[in-house]
């Protein structure tokens, strides 16, 4: 596996270990789920690595309800408590426009060639 994929798995493991429900790495999962998504490489960190943003999508089944919002807020708070403070933006996810929150976590990833 790549260092980029390894860190994605580490983030998912921390979330699952903290009790976050339905943590997945597959974007084809059926809601509800908490997805550690595809990372965005922002640039280099010196010569030995990259600065990378990992999105965490907290997704409830569409069209959403009061119960879905409670689940979204509970899981979003648990993500924040586990991975630390960051913005949490309400949004829609996927073709079905599922109600969701998106959080982003920055990590410095080592270049295995250095």
C-alpha positions as CSV (number, residue, x, y, z in Angstrom):
1,X,0.0,0.0,0.0
2,X,1.0,3.6,-0.5
3,X,1.7,6.0,2.4
4,X,-1.4,8.0,1.2
5,X,-3.6,4.9,1.5
6,X,-2.0,3.8,4.8
7,X,-2.9,7.2,6.4
8,X,-6.4,6.9,5.2
9,X,-6.7,3.5,6.9
10,X,-5.2,4.9,10.1
11,X,-7.8,7.7,10.2
12,X,-10.6,5.1,9.6
13,X,-9.2,2.9,12.3
14,X,-9.1,5.7,14.9
15,X,-12.7,6.6,14.1
16,X,-13.9,3.0,14.3
17,X,-11.9,2.5,17.5
18,X,-13.6,5.6,19.1
19,X,-17.1,4.2,18.4
20,X,-18.0,6.1,15.2
21,X,-20.7,4.1,13.5
22,X,-20.3,2.5,10.0
23,X,-16.8,3.8,9.2
24,X,-16.0,2.9,5.5
25,X,-13.3,3.4,2.9
26,X,-15.6,2.5,-0.1
27,X,-17.5,5.5,-1.5
28,X,-20.1,3.0,-2.8
29,X,-21.3,2.3,0.7
30,X,-25.0,2.6,1.5
31,X,-25.9,5.3,3.9
32,X,-25.7,5.7,6.8
33,X,-21.9,5.8,6.8
34,X,-18.8,7.8,7.7
35,X,-16.4,7.7,4.8
36,X,-12.7,8.6,4.9
37,X,-12.6,9.9,1.3
38,X,-9.9,10.3,-1.4
39,X,-7.1,12.6,-0.2
40,X,-6.2,15.9,-1.9
41,X,-2.4,16.4,-2.2
42,X,-1.8,20.1,-1.6
43,X,1.9,20.3,-2.2
44,X,5.2,19.4,-0.8
45,X,6.5,19.5,2.8
46,X,10.2,20.1,2.1
47,X,11.7,17.4,-0.1
48,X,10.5,14.5,2.1
49,X,6.8,14.5,1.9
50,X,3.4,16.0,1.0
51,X,0.8,18.1,2.7
52,X,-2.5,16.2,2.3
53,X,-6.2,16.9,3.1
54,X,-8.3,13.9,4.0
55,X,-12.1,14.5,3.8
56,X,-14.4,12.7,6.2
57,X,-18.0,12.5,5.0
58,X,-20.7,11.8,7.6
59,X,-23.7,10.7,5.5
60,X,-27.3,9.8,6.4
61,X,-29.9,8.2,4.0
62,X,-31.8,10.7,1.9
63,X,-34.0,12.6,2.0
64,X,-33.2,13.1,5.7
65,X,-35.4,13.5,8.7
66,X,-35.1,14.7,12.3
67,X,-33.7,11.3,13.3
68,X,-31.1,11.5,10.5
69,X,-30.0,14.9,11.7
70,X,-29.6,13.6,15.2
71,X,-27.4,10.7,13.9
72,X,-25.4,13.2,11.7
73,X,-24.7,15.5,14.6
74,X,-23.8,12.6,17.0
75,X,-21.4,11.1,14.5
76,X,-19.9,14.5,13.5
77,X,-19.3,15.4,17.2
78,X,-17.6,12.0,17.7
79,X,-15.4,12.6,14.7
80,X,-14.4,16.0,16.1
81,X,-13.7,14.5,19.5
82,X,-11.6,11.8,17.9
83,X,-9.6,13.6,15.2
84,X,-9.6,17.2,16.6
85,X,-11.2,20.5,15.8
86,X,-11.9,21.4,12.2
87,X,-14.7,23.0,10.3
88,X,-17.8,20.8,9.7
89,X,-19.9,21.9,6.8
90,X,-23.4,20.7,6.2
91,X,-23.7,19.5,2.6
92,X,-25.3,16.8,0.3
93,X,-23.4,13.7,-0.8
94,X,-23.6,11.6,-3.9
95,X,-26.1,11.3,-6.7
96,X,-28.9,10.7,-4.3
97,X,-28.2,14.0,-2.6
98,X,-27.9,12.4,0.9
99,X,-27.7,14.8,3.8
100,X,-24.2,15.0,5.1
101,X,-21.4,16.8,6.9
102,X,-17.9,17.1,5.5
103,X,-14.9,17.6,7.7
104,X,-11.3,17.9,6.5
105,X,-8.1,16.8,8.2
106,X,-4.6,17.8,7.1
107,X,-1.8,15.4,7.4
108,X,1.9,15.5,6.4
109,X,2.7,12.3,4.5
110,X,6.3,11.0,4.2
111,X,7.7,10.4,0.7
112,X,8.9,6.7,0.9
113,X,11.7,7.6,-1.5
114,X,13.3,10.0,0.9
